[in-house]
């Protein structure tokens, strides 16, 4: 606990989005085969921290759109 894992993941997601946006706006640059453009990132977490994770994402990275899904149970 308290090791900054959430902040590291938020930074990784934001950097990935920034890199894809920059590369896709440069017509002479082709994306490497290992970079896959996606429209979202799935984060799986316990229901007890779902609200906290959503608030952290909205607080630290306003450029991201956050949606939550809570299944049955």
Secondary structure, DSSP 8 states (H G I E B T S, - for coil): --SSHHHHHHHHHHHHHHHHHHHHT-TT----TT----S-------GGGHHHHHHHHHHH-TTS---------
